[in-house]
């Protein structure tokens, strides 16, 4: 599976075109990269997505290529989140998009569709240097993000300053934290805000006494050397989620054209196959019952 980075000039042009024609289902000034039309033979399936969905689509693409050696799937980096990737789909730059939200009225032009693929728990974790802290209450987590608790010794740990790693407010991870634990309180301006989940994970692994929230599946699959914390005595596991004890889960889906090209349809059929379902479940994702029970 190859990765291609979309030049920033093209992306800026695309987003400008998209913002001006969001209500037009067939924009006349869309950017063209000489993508094949539906009547032409498609040999490569191209996908893009938000940072929270790229991981799952990459796993599925590798499994798909392993099963079908002649198939080719490419990741097109748009350096943007779900909205930018969906714009790329509508302009025929990519064939499949990963999204952490359902289509909004502004995004839905009647020619594309969304379907959930899996659910990914969000775990709050610390650098391995943090000792003596294994569980946080809602009040304690809120106090960390508000900057009211700034030292691990206040929570039973070492005498060391807490390094808070955060995500932008419009990211799915931050929205989930606010929904279930943080509420509307302002986050301390001393937090280190990282635009992509991968950046947060890398920073947390290399920064002593840091804390942040990210994908549980990524933590498990990559065997990250971090301390995953319980919240209100509920462990971040799929079993806890199934029992209703751990609520913080992110919904990951894909968006594609309602009339996809044959190669794209074949890849989509694989994504929603029992084989792919078993793969994702084995990697720590929660698969919707409608898919898992096929």
Phi, psi and omega in degrees: 000126181261154176244131178237132178263123179288124180307142186297328179295317179295317181297317180298320178295318179300310183295324177296317178297316182297316183294332181274343186232026185300333180270357181258114184288348180221071185299139183272346183248028182291155180282138179241132174248030182059038177291147181291146176275173181300333182278348179266158180285130179259124180251342182230135174260128182249136180227157177214176179172176177289163182298334181280344182251344182299320182301310183292322179290325177295318177299315181293321180296319179295319179294322180295315179293327178293324180283324181238089185304334180277350181280147178229128178233129182242139174267124178256110181279117178262000181054035180213179182263199187307318184300315180293322179293320178296322176298322178295322178296314183293339177259015174062027175275328176231166183254331182222142181232137172269133182222141178265012175212156175291162179298134174274162178304326181289329182276332186278109179261009180085353182249355180237163182216155181241144172211137180287137180258314183198172176238141184234120179293146175260125180250142172264123185226161178236164172297151184298346180288341182283118181242148174084002178235111181237348182216142176232140173275167177302317181298320181291318180295318178299319182294326177294312182290332178278346181087015179275331172249118187237357182227139183296337180293337177291346181245011180095008180259199180288165176279086183209142181293139177281129175257107183271121176257126188233169177243159177300156185296334182270005179274149183299324181297315181290323178297320179292318178301318180292319183298317188258338186224317191272333184068209186261005181298143181292137177281143180304142180284359177271356178291146176268112184266123182243129189288329183241148182297321179299323178294319179296317181297313180298320180292319180296319180296329185257359185244107179304141176065024178267162179215144179193173182239136180198186185298127175293318181301319178296317179301318182286313185293323182267002178049051183295135180280066181231167176258111178277125185267146169280151177239122185053040178069011177257124181282146179280080179227158178295331178293318178296321179295316181298329180273000178080015182269331181241109191269344193277098182225143181255136181265121183248129181220180176235156177234136179207168180291145179293337176239074184286161174288156185307316181295323177294316179299321179296319178294319180295319177301323178292319181303323183258022180272158176303325179298313179292324178300314179296321178300312183292320179297322179291344181257011174096004176272157175258122182260132179306144183300329180297335179267313185297331184268008179298000000 
